[in-house]
Structure formats: structure tokens, C-alpha cells
Amino acid sequence: MCGIHVLIQPESDGLAAIQKMMHATEHRGPDFSGFCKVEANIFFAANRLKIQDLSESSNQPIWNKDKSSVLVWNGEIYNYPELKEILVKRGYHLDTGSDSIVLLRWLMAFGKEGIQQLKGMFAFVFADLGKKEILVSRDISGEKPLYFHQHGNFWIFSSETKGILAGLQHPSKIDKTQFLPYFYYRHSMPDRSFFDEVNQVLPGEIIRMDLDGQIIQREKMVLEPNQKYETSQNKFEEILKEAVSKSLAAKRPVGMVLSGGADSSLLYAVAYELTGQKSPTYTVALESKLQTKYNDPHFVRIFNQQYSSENREIRVNKATVMENWDAYIQSIDQPIGDSAGFLTWLVAKEAKEEVKVLISGAGADELFAGYNRHRAFRHYLNHPALLRQIATFSDLPFPGYLKKLLQSISKNPEDTFIQMAAVEKIPEAYLGIFRPWYPKSEFDFKNALDWDRTFYLVNDILKIHDNACMAHGIEGRAPYLNSELLEFALSQTVEELLQSKGKVFIKEALRKRGLGQIADRKKLGFGLPLQEWMEENDFREWVFEPIRQLSKDRGECFTPEMLKFTAQLEKAEKRHFLLVWNLFILAGWLSKFPK
């Protein structure tokens, strides 16, 4: 895994700018940093974290022998042995175990047409000087980020907005339009960032341009169900086994986040069965008075009775958060108002002492309908009239989560799920901002899962995983996002999805292994105990003060709803603790950029 940077037609000294970009993200690749002038007005740079090939031959930017092609990229190509075999049959000499060199040769041989066959996580920029073209792409799940700035034919690409800002000759302003989507969804829109004129390459996007920075073609890969897959338990476990095996492939130590929940427990069980060896695992352990509810260590101990691991319990209390907060805020590239971000960052901080790869269960809930909102939406689709009738009583004093659910219900399934997935009920006037991003197939439940996979997973879960791991020079991997597993999940029929209780394949695999207690564990999101801590004065004031300051400093960017909310924090804290934390993170991140 790496950080990558590209300048095309820079407005000033390209060599100086590309080096500034490279230095801005050295945390992403602590093993090597390099840069080069590709053409008169094209500059590449990269920060390298060595995982597969530990030799110097894969240092980036990576050129072919005759200097006609050059590549910078970030990620892992899990099917590179198969791609290598195809290339050898075509006459290429490849005496290498490097997926970087295989990717370079693959793009030389097949160009844009070969990108669809890449299986893994990646973001890359590839220049073919012979064909006089540049290819830019990002993996279809969006595991690896890629930002860009464009002004005419002047382009900057980078793995982080920190790199983009370092390459600009002028400071970029905060994008005021992103406060609204952030308030309701905890992140900026999928194609934007919190900086003016800094945008994102979308997952699965391919940009083809000439060496002058003129776009020739721009298209998006489409993920399709694989009709050959029989969605059976045996097929699921066969594909999962292969996915875990590929995720374990590394020349550096590999560890795993283990919460004692279904997703991470199954990954570790399969890994243990494949290797017969214990691996380092990391579990968040909150203070004992909270462990009746937040009981990850309890379930990990149950799990370890059958599948032993070298488990590390990472103790977390209010003091842990406060002591580490400034360092965490400094590490954040873009604000994401999810408390799982801090916990993932803390786990990576501890894990970096012994591993360089950290595996997580990201993606399982989105692919196999594991969230509580999926269960609620399933009931809505099966009993729409009844639930709409119940929703007319939503103004009554129901518990917070139930009130939010009832307020989400409307005649339109699309609007209903957009509301269910939001942190707070979105006023009708703002729904038009989100609707264009909502999937449009004929199957309402599949659309909901696709929304969570393409909107929530990409812009929340995967972003915090990348940010947290890269801040500590660790590669994050997510086996559930394996290409074949994605195709398998998409092949589930609507009938199967509507009749199931969620994550049936994962839970059945656990039960077969005698892990029924893990399979039947009540769903509990990964995050800080905000509801409990907000009841304590010291923590509450620590959180409230920056939000009040944010409202004073940036109130002109707020919607009326945001202004009302920040003016009444004391009333909001119990029911809206997630929204309070959301604004707290934004306040901390924006404090790095004084007006």
C-alpha cells in the first residue's frame, strides 16, 4: 500500500511541487519515497509500504526497461499470479513475485481494456508514452481513495487531500456546500471533498487522457451478478476461503481486528483453519462498568476457547480518547463523523508495533444485509400499509431509535431508506441532493443494499479504515470485498433477501463450527459508548465547547436546522448523541484550517 501523486501541466515548478506532495503523505509509505519527471510537464511520485515484494525493484514510480511506460499505484492485486501467467503465455518475461511489476506489464499489454480483469483494491495512474496516453482508475469497491484537482489541462492526483493541497500554489478554501450532507450522513458527497476544487475519482471510474491532460474518455465499470453462482452455503464458504487466503498473502506480519462479532470471528476462524497457526488479533475493551453492554472481550474469550489467537485487548476510556484526540485529529485527511474512526485509529496505533497488514470485516453488513435498518426496511417492504399507519404516530414520545425509524417512513421506498440510513431525518427540501446517488433497479431491497455499499461503505467505513491504517503505516484489507464474494452477494435473489434475517451465510458458517453464541449475538455497532459518556459532565463539556465555537466561526455555512441544533446542544445530547459527535469531529478537523 502506498501514497501516490501526479502532476500534469503544472502551473509552476513541477519538480518542487511533486516533492512537496510526496513529503505530505510519507506516513502512507514509510519504506521508500520517490519522484520523477515523466515528460516535460508530467511528474509522478509515490510513498511505498512494502508488503508483497520486499525488494527495491518495486520502488515507485516504477518504469519498464525502455522507459516507455511508468506507473504509480496504491493497493494490492490479489489475482496477479493469474495475470502473470497470461502475460508469460503472451511472451512476456516475468521472473518476479511483485504485483507492481505485473500490473505495469498488464497495463502495457492491455491498456484500458485490461482494467476490468484486475481483482483487488487499487488506485493508479499509468502513463504510456508510446501511445501518448494516461490511464487513471480506482477499484470498483472504492477501497483505495484517489482525489484530484483540475483546472483546464492542469491536473493534480493524490491519495489524500493533503497531497493535493501541497501541490497547489494557492490555499484551497473550505467547500461550504458539504456541511449539509455531512450533517445528515457524516461525510462529504461521494464525488467531492471538504475543499473547493478538490474532487474524488469515483469507485470503478476509468479516466483516459492524452499527455497534455485532455480527457479522451471517461467511463465507469459496472459490477454485475455472476449468474453461474449458485447462492448456496457451500459456494459461499468456498469463495470466502479463497478470499481469506488471498488476504493473508504477505511478506510482512498480518493481524486482524477481532470484535467477537459474526464477521470478524468467521474471518479469523477460516484463517486459522487455512494456516493452523495463531495470529495477532486486536479487541477494544471498554471500562468494566460498560462491559455488560459493550461486551466484545467477553465474546472474544468465548471464541478463543475454540480458535485461539494472540489477542491484545486495547483498553479505552474517556481519558484514552482525550489524551489521543489531538494526534487523531491531525491524522484525519477528511472529516468523517463516525466514532469508529477513532477506535480503528487506536487499534492501528497498537497493531503497528507487531503487524503491517490489518484485516477487518468491512463490507459484510452491506453485502449480506446485516444492519438493523435492513431488517426495518425488510418489514417496511413486506408490510408497507401497516407501517405507514404506525408512522402517523411518530410525534409521540417514542425512544430515540424508534422515533427516527418511524419518521423515516414514506410512500416512496427510495426516500424511506435514504432517511433510515441518515443520522438525522432529512427535510424534504434536501432529499433531492441525495436522490441522484440512489440506485435505480426494479428491486427496492437490492437498491437499499447497493446504497449502503456504494454510498455509506465507501465514504464512511472504508475511508476511516484507510485513514486509520495509513496514519500508522499499515495496510488495511477487507476480504468480504473480494471480487467473487461481491458477485456472489449480488447474485442473491430478492426473495432470498426478503425472507432471510440477514447475514444467513455468515451465521450458518459460524453455527457449523460450533459458534452459535457468536452467530446469535445481538448486533452492536463498532464505536465509542457515546450515549453513556454524554451523561458525564466533563466529557459533555469537552465535546460541546468546540461545537459552540464551530457555530460561531462557521455558522454562515450551516443550514437553519444545524443552527437550531447547535444552539440547543444540552437538549439534544441524549437522543442525538451521534449527531453531537458528528459535529464534534467536524469542529476538530476545521480547527486545523483557520478562516
N, C-alpha and C positions, 0 to 999 in steps of 0.2 A: 504494500500500500504506500501511496506517495502523495505529494502535493505537486500539481502541475501548473505551468504558467506559459502563456503565449502572448506575444505582441505582434500585430500585423499592421503595417503602415503607421508606426507611432508618430505622434505629433512633435516629439523632440528626440533626445538622445536615447535610442532604444537599448543600448548595452547597459547604460546606467539604470534605466527603468526596470529592465528584466532582472537585474541583480537585486534591486530593492524588493521586488515581488518575491523572489526566491528566499530572501532573508526573512520576509514577513511570515513565512509558514514553515520554518525549519523544524518546528515541533512535529509536523506531519511525516517527516522523513529524516530522522536523526543520524542515519548511517552514511549518507552521502548527499551533497548538493552540487548541481552542475548547471551550466548555461551555455548557449552557443548562438552565433549569428547564422541563421539558415540561408538567408538571401539578404539582399541589400536592406530590405525593410521588414524582415521576418526574424523574430527572436524566440527561442524556446528555453525553458528552464524547468528543473524538477528537483524535488526533495525525495530521497529514497529511503524506505524502510525495507530492509532485506527480510524476506520470508521464505521463498521457494529456492531461488538460486542465490547463494551467498558470495558468488564470485564478483569480481569487478566488471566482468563482461556485460552485465545487465545494468550498469550505471546509466542514468539518463541525463540528457537526451541521448537516445540510442539510434545510431546510424547503421545503414547497411554498408558493405565493404566499399562500394564505389561512390559513396556519399550522394546517392541519388534519392534516398528516402530517409526520413527521420521521424521518430515517434517520441512523444511524452504521454504517459498514461498512468492511471491510478486504479488499483483493484487486483483481481485475480481472475484468470480464465481457467475454469475448472476442467474444461474439455480440451485443454491444449495438447495432451498426448494424442487424441484422435485427430486434431487438426494437423499436428506434426506428421502423423502417418500419411495423411492425404498429400501434404506438401512433398514428402520424400518420394511418393509414387509419381509425383509430377516432375521429379528431377532435382529438387532442392536438397542440398547437403546440410543436414541439421544435426550436428553432434552436440546437443545441448539439452539440459533439463530446465531451461528458462522459458517461462510462459511469455516473458517480454520479447525475446528474440523470435519465438514462434508467432506472436501477434504481429510483429513488424513484418515478417515474411508473408504472413497470411494476407495482410492488407496490401502488400506489394503485389501479390498474386491475384487477389480477387477484388480489391478495392471496396467500393460501397456495397456491392452485391454480397460480399462475404460477411458483413457485419451481423446479419440475421442469424448466422450459424454460431456466433460466439455465445458460449454458455458460462455465465459468471457474473461478476459485478465489475463495472468499469466506467471510466470516463476518459476519453483520449482525444488528442489532436495529432493527426498524421499528415505529413507533407510529402507528396510525391513530386519531386522536381522535374522528373521526366515527363509526367503527364500534366505538369503545371497546375496541380490542384491540391487542396487541403480538405481533409475529412475531419469532422468533429462529431462525436457521438457520446451517448450516455446509456447505460444499461436500462432495460425495459422496466425493471422494478424500482429504479431510482435509488439504488443502494449508495452509489457514489455521487457526490454533488459536483456540479460544474456551473460556475457563474460567468457572465460576460458583460462587457460594456461595448457598445457600438456607437460610433458617430461617423456616418458615411462609410468609407472603406477602412476606417481605423477601428480595430478590434483589440480587446483585451479579454483573455480567458484565464480563469484561475479556479482552483479547488475551493477557495474561500473568498469571501468578500474582502478579507484583509489583504489578500494578494491584489485584487482589483484596485483597492484604494491606494496601495503602494505604487501602482503603475500609472496612476493618474497624475497629471500636472497640477490639478486643482482639487480642492476638497469636495467631496460629494455631500450633498445635503440629504437630510432625512426625508423619506418619502411620506408625506402626510396622509396619503390615501391608504396606507397599510395599517393605520391604527384601528380602523373599523373591522377588517377581517381578523386582525389579531385579537381584538376584544372578544369576539364570538368563537374563534377557532384556535387561538393560541399561536398563530404563525401568520406570516405574510401570504399573499396569494401564490399559487404554485409557480407562476412564471415571473414573479417579481422578488425583490428583496426589500429591506427597510431603507435602502439607499436609492435616491433618484438615479436613473440611468444605469443601474446595476440589476441585471435580469438573470434568469436561470435557463439553461438548456433543459428542456423537459425530458423526463424519462422516455427512453426509446427514440429520441429525436436524432436525426442524421442531418447534418449541415454540410453541403458540398460547396466550396468556393474556389475561385482562382487565386493565384499568388498575390494579386492586388487587393484581395479582400472583398471581391464582388461575389455575391451569392449566385451560384449556378442552380442549385436545387436544395429544397428543404422539405423533408418528409418525416413521418413518424412510423416506427414499427408497430405492428398490431399483435397483441397476444391473443391466440386463438385456443379453444379447447382442442384436445387431441382425441379424435373420435375412436382411435384404436384402443384407448384406455378403457378397460372395464373398471368402474369405480368400486372395486372390491377391497376388503380388508387386506388380503394377501398382496394385491398390487400396491396399495398404499405403503405397506411395510417394506416391500421390495424397493420401491423408489426412495423411501426415507433412508433406508440402509445405505444406498448408493450416495445420497446427498450428504449424509453424515461422514461417510468415508472420505469424500472429496474435501469436506470442510476440515478434516483432521490432517490433511496433507500439508506439511510444512517442515522446514529445516530448523525452525525455532520452536520453543516450547508453546504448547497450546493449553488454554484453560477454558472454563465455562462458567457463566453466571447460572447459579442453581438456586431457584426460589422455593423449591418444594411444590411448585405448581405443575400442572399436567405437561405443559410444553417443554420446559427445560428438563424436567425429570425424564421424559421419554428420550430426548436427545442424548442425555448422559447414559441412560440405560443401553441405548443402541451403540453408543461409542464404546462403552465398557465391554459389550458383547463382541464387538469387532476386534478390539485390541487385547482384551484380557488384562488390561492394566488400569490402575487408578490414575486419575488426572486431578490437577488442581481445580477446585471449584470455589466460588465466592458467593456468600449469602449475607444479606443485610439483616442485622439483628438489632431491633429497636429496644429501648429501655424495657426492663422486665414488666413494669406496670402496664405496658401496652401490648404485651405479647399474647394476651388472650385473644385479641382481635387480629393483630399483625403477627401471625404465628409462623412465618416462614421457617425459622430454625427448628421448630417442632416437627414440621413435615419433612424437612431435610434429614433430620435424625431418623425418622421412620424409613425414609427412602434409603439412607446409608446402611441400614441393617441388612439390606439385600444387595445394594450396589454401592460398595464402599468408594469413597473419594477422599482426596486430601483437602478436606473442607476448611475454608477460612471464614470465620464469622466476623463481619465488619460491623463493629459497634457504632450505632448512630443515636445521638440525642440532640437536643436543641443546641448545646454547646458545640457539637461537631459541625453543625450547619453554620453557625455564626463564625466559628474560627476559620472555616474554609471558604466563606462566602466571597470575599474579595478576589481570591485566586480563581474561584469558579467563574465569577462574572468576567474577569479579564480573559478567560479562556473561550468564552462564548463568541462564536463568529456572528450568528444571527440569533435574536431572541426567540425562544420557544417556551411558552408559559406552562410547562409540564414539570411537576416536581420530580418525575422520574429522571429528568435530565441531570439533576444534582446527584441523585443516588448512583446513576450509571457512571458519572464522572468520578465519584468517590470510589466505586468498585474498581474502575480502571486505574485509579491512582494507587490503590493497594496491589492490584494484579501486576502492574508493570515491574514489580520487584522480582517476579519469577516467570512471567509469560510474555510473549509477543503477539499472540493471537488470542482473542476472547470471543467465544461462541455464545450466542444468545438465541432465545426462542422467538425473536421478532418475526412477525408475519403469520403465525399460526392462527391467531384470533381472526384476522382479516380474511384468510383463505377458507377457514373452516367454521365461520360463524360462532365465535367464542365469546363475544361481548354481550353484556346484559341488554344493550339496545337491539341486538339482533333477535334476542328472544322476544322483546317487546314488539318489535316490528313484525315478527312472525305472527304474533297474536293479532296485531292490527290487520294484517292481510287476511287472516283466517276469519276474523270477526269484525269487519270494518264498521258496520252499523252500530253494533253494541258499544264498541269503544268510542265512537264519535258521540254517542249518547252520554256515556260516562264523562267524557271530556267537557261537557257543558257545565259540570260541577267543579271545574279546575280552580275557580276562585275561592273555594272553601279551604280551610287551613290544613291541607294535607302535609305530610312530611316532605322535605325539600325535593328528594329524588322523584317522588311520585307526582308532586305538583308539576315539576319540569316535564315529566313524561306526558301527563295529561294535556299540558299546554302545547305540546308538540303536535298533537293530532289534528289533522285536517282532512278534507275530502281527497286531496292530492297526495298520493304516496310519495312522490319526489319531495315535496315540501315537508311532509311529515318526517322523513328520515334525515333530511338536512337539519331540521330542528332537533331531532333526537341526538344527533351526533355533535351538536354545538354545545359549548359550555353554558350558554345562556340563551333564552328564547330570542330569536332574531325578529325584529319588527318587519312587518310585511314589506315596507318600503325598501328594505335592504336585501330581501331574498334574491332579487334579480342579479346581485353581484355573484352569488354562488351557483345559481341555476345553470349557467353555461358550462360549468365544470361537471355537472352531474351526468352519469352515464344514461344512455337513451335506448337501451334494448327493450324488448317487449316484456321482459320478466322483471317485475318490481323487486323481488328479493335479491336476484343476482345484481341488479343495479345498486342496491344498498351495499352489498359486499364489495363491488367494484369501486364504489365511492370511498369506502374505508381503505381499500388497498391503494388507490391512486391519489387520494387527497390526504387522508389522515396518516396512513402509514408512511408515505413518502416524506411528508412535510413536518411530521412530529416525531414518530418513533425512530425512523431511520436517520433523521437529521441529528437527533440528540445522541444516537448511538455512534454515528461518525464523529461528531464533535467531541464527545467524551473520550472515545478511544484515541483519536488522533491527538488530542491535547496532551496525552501521555505517551505518544509514540507506539501505540498498539493498534493492530489490525482487528477490526470487528467483522465477524462473519455470522450469517443468518441462514442455516441450512434449509429452513422451511421455504425460502425464496428460491431454491433450486429450480431450474427451468422445467424439469419434468414434473416436480411437485406442483408448480404453478399450473401447468397444463392439466394435470390430474384434478386439481381443485376446480378449475374452470369446467371440467367435464361432468361435474356433479349435476344431476338433473334438478329442475325446480321442485319436483315432487319430493326428491330425497332431502333437499334443503328445508322445505317447509314442514316435513314430517319429523325431522330429527330434532334433537335437543341441543345441538351444537357440538362441534369437535368430536363427532362419533368415532372417527377412525383413530384419533389420538387416544381417546379414553378407552376404546376397546383394546388397543395395543398395550396400554398400561394394565388393564384387567388380566389380559393373557399372561402377563408377567407377575401376577400376584400383587399388583399395586393398586387395588381397588380404592384404598383410602386416599391415594393421590388423585385418582380419576374422579372421585366423588367430592373432592374438596370444593368448598364454596369459592366462587370466583372473587378474587380481591386484586384490584389493580396495583401495579408496582409504583409506589410513590411514598412521600412523607406523610406522617399522621397529622395532616394539617387541621382537620376538624378538631382534634384533641388539643393540639398546641395553640390554636387560636383562642382557646378558653383561658390561656395563661397570659397575664398582663404584660410580662416582659417581652414575650415573643410577639404578642399582638402589636405592641408599640414599635418594636423593631421593624415590623412589616409595614405598619401604617404610615410611619413618617416619610419614607421615600415615595410612597404613593401620593401623599398630600403634596410633596414637593413637585412630583411629576405633573400633577394637575395645575399647579401654579406656573410651571415652566413651559408646559406643552399643551395647556388647556385649549388653545386655539385649534389643535389637531383633533380634539375629542368630539364625538357626537353628543347630542343632548343626553342620551342615555348614559354615556360614560361620565359626563359631568355630574349627573344626578347620583350615580353610583359612588363616585369618589367623594362626594360631599356628605355621604351618609355611610361611611365605612363601618361605624360601630353597629349600625342596624343590620348591615349586610353580612357580617362575618360568619354567622353560624350556618346559614343556608347557602351562602355564596362563597365559601372558603376557597374553592377552586378558582373563582374569578378574582378574588383578592390576590391570591398567589400569582396568577397570570399577570396582573398589573405590577406586582412587586418585582418580578423578573424584568419586565419592560423598563421599569424605573431604574433598576440597577444597570441594565445594558445601556440605556440612553445617557446615564451619568458619565459614560466614557466619551461622550460627544457633546460638549457644552454648546449651547446655542450661540 
